[in-house]
Amino acid sequence: MASFAYLFERFPSLTQTFCYREVGEMARQGAAPPVFSIRRPADPPRECPAAIAEAVTYLPEADALASEMKTIRMVGRYPWRVLQTIHRWGKRPGKGRLTAAAWLGPKLKARGVTHVHTHFAGMGARTAYWLKQFYGITYSFTGHANDLFCEADQPVGLGDLVREASAVVTVADYSLGWLQREFPAHAAKMHRVYNGIETAEFAPPRPDPAAPPLIVSVGRCIEKKGYADLIDACALLREGGARFECVIVGGGPLEEALRGRIAERGLEATVRLTGALPQSEVRCWLSRASLFALACATEADGGKDNLPTVIAEAMACGLPVVSTRLAGVPEMVAEGATGLLVEEKRPEELAGALRKLLGDPEQRLRLGRRGKEIADERFALSVTARQLRELLEALP
């Protein structure tokens, strides 16, 4: 392959820090792909290196882009068939992806880019689909979780994206198997590459020996994180006389409802909800923890976590993990080796697993040590970025 670029829907994003970390690691490994973003981030992470953030090429805002496409009639700037396709598309959903691809194609070609890679089977992948139709620029994408399991109603569907892609990557064996069953004709071009983390950034935990054991959970306040189940499990632990504290790090649409649930259970002195925090503060909470919990659950519409990055981060810290037997989570948390697993939406089972580890410091240490080893072997960014880079560089 002559050259590949990254194409993101929104970059860099606080909720997708793995993206800018992967870009940085690619550069360290000598690939240095240019980065294009359809939208500007509403929540740029403070930790993203300036050299990465400042090198991003952003597309014009939607209104400006649409206005530009309406006024252009020069065949030399945009191929006539591109303008004709956009015109014929009319007011159907997804027209923004066509105009974005029309604008982006000449910019990519001017930089010698022949392939783009994007994360998520969403806006970026659909723009890449049209890049291929308009300019012959090939693409691949990494599918994660709800972008696969909960397909949006779009004219270009997941089956179209899979069919036209040069490669389809996903972050767990679970989702790889799901994709291969859904689209068996394209199974040969599907690959699993785990999400990577900078394992060296996560220090071993140093909980305060004088304080109660601390349970930490991290993630957005959304249904699939299972925080309601964790809060209910904490209520059961307290009723059983367990000595502990719990901190939930995250913000989002269910934040106020969860605060209400904490109050209803009378857990204000035991369970704390911090709201969204930068990565540096997340790592501080992990360093104070005795164990990590994430009660992953299936949402009403079928959405669910696949391979939560925060579990890999907790393992990199050397923390034992309590989670649920859902999607790719068992690929991270090995029962009895790196943590404990329970069935989803079972607060009583979750409380039992937490109680078991809260009362056994030696087991916590043993599980945490093995988790650290697996994080270094399986989820280190240097490993996962190399796997993705070699896959992309091998594409025709």
C-alpha positions in Angstrom: 0.0 0.0 0.0 1.4 3.4 -1.0 -0.2 5.3 1.9 -3.1 5.2 4.4 -4.8 7.8 6.5 -7.1 7.8 9.4 -10.7 9.1 9.0 -12.7 9.8 12.2 -16.2 11.1 12.8 -14.9 13.3 15.7 -11.2 13.5 16.8 -9.9 13.6 19.4 -12.7 12.7 21.7 -12.7 12.3 25.5 -14.8 9.1 25.2 -12.5 7.6 22.6 -9.0 8.2 24.0 -7.8 5.0 22.5 -8.0 6.6 19.0 -5.5 9.3 19.6 -3.3 6.9 21.5 -3.3 4.5 18.5 -2.5 7.4 16.1 0.5 8.3 18.3 1.7 4.7 18.5 1.5 4.4 14.7 3.8 7.4 14.4 6.2 5.9 16.9 6.3 2.8 14.8 7.1 4.8 11.7 3.7 4.8 9.9 2.7 8.4 10.8 -0.6 8.3 8.9 -2.3 11.7 8.3 -5.6 12.2 10.3 -8.8 13.6 8.9 -11.9 14.3 11.1 -15.4 15.0 9.8 -16.4 17.0 12.9 -14.5 19.0 15.5 -14.6 17.5 19.0 -17.0 18.9 21.6 -14.9 17.4 24.4 -11.2 17.3 23.4 -9.2 15.4 26.0 -6.5 17.5 27.7 -4.1 14.6 27.6 -4.0 14.4 23.8 -0.5 15.5 22.6 -0.6 18.9 20.8 1.4 17.5 18.0 -1.5 15.1 17.2 -4.4 17.5 17.8 -2.8 20.3 15.7 -2.1 18.0 12.7 -5.7 17.0 12.2 -7.4 18.2 8.9 -11.1 19.0 9.6 -13.8 19.1 7.0 -15.9 22.3 6.8 -18.9 22.5 9.0 -22.0 20.8 7.6 -23.8 24.0 6.4 -20.6 25.4 4.8 -19.9 22.1 3.1 -23.5 21.8 1.7 -23.3 25.4 0.5 -20.0 24.8 -1.2 -21.3 21.7 -3.0 -24.4 23.7 -4.2 -22.2 26.4 -5.8 -19.6 24.2 -7.5 -20.2 23.3 -11.1 -16.6 22.9 -12.4 -16.0 19.4 -13.6 -12.3 19.8 -13.0 -12.7 20.2 -9.3 -15.2 17.5 -8.6 -15.9 14.7 -11.1 -19.3 15.3 -12.8 -20.5 11.8 -11.8 -19.9 12.8 -8.1 -22.0 15.9 -8.4 -24.6 14.0 -10.3 -24.8 11.3 -7.6 -25.2 13.9 -4.9 -27.9 15.7 -6.9 -29.9 12.5 -7.5 -29.6 11.5 -3.8 -31.9 14.4 -3.1 -33.1 14.7 0.5 -32.6 11.1 1.5 -30.8 10.4 4.8 -27.0 10.2 4.7 -26.5 12.9 2.1 -23.9 14.5 4.3 -21.7 11.4 3.9 -21.7 11.9 0.1 -20.7 15.6 0.3 -18.0 14.9 2.9 -16.5 12.2 0.6 -16.7 14.5 -2.4 -14.8 17.2 -0.6 -12.3 14.8 1.1 -11.3 12.7 -2.0 -9.2 15.4 -3.8 -7.5 16.2 -0.4 -6.5 12.6 0.1 -5.4 12.1 -3.5 -3.2 15.2 -3.3 -1.4 13.6 -0.3 -1.0 10.3 -2.1 -3.4 8.5 0.2 -4.9 5.4 -1.4 -6.6 3.8 1.7 -8.4 5.1 4.8 -9.0 3.4 8.1 -11.7 4.4 10.5 -13.0 3.3 13.9 -16.7 2.4 14.3 -19.2 1.4 11.6 -20.7 4.8 11.6 -20.2 8.2 10.0 -16.6 7.7 9.2 -17.1 4.3 7.6 -20.0 5.5 5.5 -18.0 8.5 4.3 -15.2 6.0 3.4 -17.7 3.9 1.5 -18.5 6.9 -0.7 -14.8 7.7 -1.1 -14.4 4.3 -2.7 -17.4 4.8 -5.0 -16.3 8.3 -6.0 -12.5 8.1 -6.1 -11.5 4.5 -5.8 -9.9 5.1 -2.4 -10.2 1.8 -0.5 -11.1 1.6 3.2 -11.2 -0.6 6.3 -12.9 -0.1 9.6 -12.7 -1.3 13.1 -16.1 -2.3 14.5 -16.5 -2.0 18.3 -19.9 -2.8 19.9 -23.2 -1.0 19.4 -22.0 0.2 16.0 -22.2 -3.5 15.1 -24.9 -4.9 17.3 -27.4 -2.0 17.0 -27.3 -1.1 13.3 -28.7 2.4 12.5 -31.4 2.8 9.9 -29.1 4.2 7.1 -29.2 3.8 3.3 -25.7 2.4 3.5 -26.0 -0.4 6.0 -23.5 -2.6 7.8 -23.7 -5.2 5.1 -22.8 -2.6 2.5 -19.8 -1.5 4.6 -18.6 -5.0 5.1 -19.0 -5.9 1.4 -17.0 -2.9 0.1 -14.3 -2.9 2.7 -10.8 -4.2 2.0 -10.7 -5.5 5.6 -13.0 -5.5 8.6 -11.4 -5.4 12.0 -13.1 -5.8 15.4 -11.9 -5.7 18.9 -12.8 -9.1 20.4 -13.2 -12.7 19.3 -16.8 -12.5 20.4 -17.6 -9.8 17.8 -15.4 -11.4 15.2 -17.5 -14.6 15.5 -20.7 -12.5 15.3 -19.5 -10.8 12.1 -18.5 -14.0 10.5 -21.9 -15.5 11.2 -23.8 -12.5 10.0 -21.7 -12.1 6.8 -20.1 -15.5 6.0 -19.2 -14.6 2.4 -16.8 -12.0 3.8 -15.3 -13.9 6.7 -11.9 -14.2 5.2 -11.2 -10.5 5.4 -12.3 -10.2 9.0 -9.7 -9.8 11.8 -9.5 -9.4 15.5 -7.2 -6.7 16.9 -7.8 -5.8 20.6 -8.0 -2.2 21.7 -4.6 -1.2 23.1 -3.6 0.8 26.1 -0.4 2.4 27.3 0.1 -0.2 30.1 3.2 1.7 31.5 1.0 4.7 32.4 -0.9 2.7 35.0 0.8 2.4 38.4 0.3 -0.5 40.8 -2.6 0.3 43.3 -1.6 1.7 46.7 -4.9 1.6 48.7 -4.9 3.3 52.1 -4.6 0.5 54.6 -6.5 2.5 57.2 -9.4 3.2 55.0 -12.2 0.7 54.0 -11.5 -1.3 50.8 -12.3 0.9 47.8 -14.4 -0.5 44.8 -13.9 1.7 41.7 -15.9 1.6 38.5 -15.3 3.8 35.4 -17.4 4.6 32.4 -20.2 6.7 31.0 -23.5 6.8 32.9 -25.4 4.8 30.3 -27.5 1.6 30.6 -24.9 -0.8 29.3 -22.5 0.0 32.1 -24.9 -1.6 34.7 -24.4 1.1 37.3 -27.9 0.5 38.7 -26.9 -3.1 39.4 -23.7 -2.0 41.0 -25.5 0.5 43.3 -28.0 -2.2 44.3 -25.2 -4.7 44.9 -23.6 -2.0 47.2 -26.8 -1.8 49.1 -26.8 -5.5 49.6 -23.2 -5.4 50.8 -23.9 -2.7 53.3 -27.0 -4.7 54.6 -24.6 -7.6 55.1 -22.2 -5.6 57.2 -19.4 -5.4 54.6 -16.9 -2.6 55.2 -16.2 -0.8 51.9 -16.5 2.4 49.8 -17.4 2.6 46.1 -16.5 5.3 43.6 -18.2 5.5 40.2 -16.2 7.7 37.8 -18.3 8.9 34.9 -20.9 11.3 33.6 -23.6 11.0 31.1 -27.4 10.9 30.5 -28.2 8.7 33.5 -26.0 10.6 36.0 -28.9 12.3 37.8 -31.0 9.1 37.9 -28.1 7.2 39.4 -27.6 9.9 42.0 -31.2 9.5 42.9 -30.8 5.7 43.2 -27.9 6.2 45.5 -30.0 8.5 47.7 -33.0 6.1 47.6 -30.7 3.3 48.9 -29.3 5.5 51.6 -25.8 5.1 50.2 -24.6 8.7 50.1 -21.9 8.0 52.7 -20.8 4.8 50.9 -21.1 5.3 47.1 -19.8 8.4 45.3 -20.5 9.4 41.7 -17.8 11.8 40.5 -19.0 12.8 37.1 -16.7 12.8 34.1 -13.0 13.2 34.8 -9.8 13.4 32.7 -7.7 10.3 32.3 -5.1 11.6 34.8 -7.7 11.7 37.6 -9.2 8.3 36.5 -5.7 6.8 37.0 -5.5 8.4 40.4 -8.8 6.7 41.5 -7.5 3.4 40.1 -4.3 3.7 42.1 -6.4 4.0 45.3 -8.6 1.1 44.6 -8.7 -2.4 46.1 -10.7 -3.9 43.2 -12.4 -2.8 40.0 -16.0 -3.6 39.1 -18.0 -3.1 35.9 -21.5 -4.7 35.8 -21.8 -4.7 32.0 -25.4 -5.3 30.9 -27.5 -5.6 27.7 -29.5 -2.6 26.9 -33.2 -2.6 26.0 -32.4 -2.2 22.3 -29.8 -5.0 22.4 -26.8 -2.7 22.8 -23.9 -3.9 25.0 -20.3 -3.4 25.8 -17.9 -5.7 23.9 -14.4 -5.3 25.2 -14.4 -2.4 27.7 -11.1 -0.5 27.6 -11.5 0.4 31.3 -11.2 -3.3 32.2 -7.8 -3.5 30.4 -6.7 -0.3 32.3 -7.7 -1.8 35.6 -5.8 -5.0 34.8 -2.8 -2.9 33.8 -2.9 -1.4 37.3 -2.8 -4.9 38.8 -6.4 -4.7 40.1 -8.7 -7.7 40.3 -11.8 -7.3 38.3 -15.4 -8.2 38.9 -17.6 -8.1 35.8 -20.3 -10.0 33.9 -20.3 -12.9 31.4 -21.2 -10.7 28.5 -19.8 -10.4 24.9 -15.9 -10.1 25.0 -15.6 -9.5 28.7 -14.5 -13.2 29.4 -11.7 -12.7 27.0 -10.3 -10.1 29.5 -11.4 -11.4 32.8 -10.5 -15.1 33.3 -12.7 -16.5 36.0 -10.6 -17.2 39.1 -7.4 -16.1 37.4 -7.7 -12.4 36.9 -11.1 -11.8 38.5 -14.6 -13.0 39.0 -17.6 -13.1 36.6 -21.3 -13.1 37.3 -24.4 -13.2 35.2 -25.6 -9.7 34.0 -28.4 -7.9 35.8 -28.0 -10.1 39.0 -27.1 -7.6 41.8 -27.2 -10.4 44.4 -24.6 -12.4 42.4 -22.5 -9.2 41.9 -22.7 -8.5 45.7 -21.5 -12.0 46.4 -18.4 -11.7 44.1 -17.5 -8.3 45.5 -18.0 -9.6 49.1 -15.7 -12.6 48.3 -12.8 -10.3 47.2 -13.4 -7.6 49.8 -12.8 -10.3 52.5 -9.7 -11.8 50.8 -6.7 -9.5 50.3 -4.4 -12.3 49.3 -6.7 -13.4 46.5 -7.0 -9.8 45.3 -3.3 -9.6 45.0 -3.0 -12.9 43.2 -5.7 -12.0 40.7 -4.3 -8.5 40.2 -0.8 -9.8 39.4 -2.0 -12.2 36.8 -4.3 -9.5 35.3 -1.2 -7.2 34.9 0.7 -9.9 33.1 -2.2 -10.5 30.6 -2.7 -6.7 30.1 1.0 -6.4 29.1 0.9 -9.4 26.8 -2.5 -8.9 25.1 -3.5 -5.2 25.4 -0.3 -3.2 25.3 -0.7 -0.5 22.7 2.7 -1.3 21.1 1.3 -4.8 20.4 -2.1 -3.9 19.1 -1.0 -1.0 17.0 1.7 -3.2 15.4 -0.9 -5.8 14.5 -3.2 -3.2 12.9 -0.3 -1.5 11.1 0.9 -4.8 9.6 -2.6 -5.7 8.5 -3.2 -2.3 6.8 0.3 -2.3 5.2 -0.4 -5.8 3.7 -3.6 -4.7 2.0 -3.3 -4.5 -1.8 
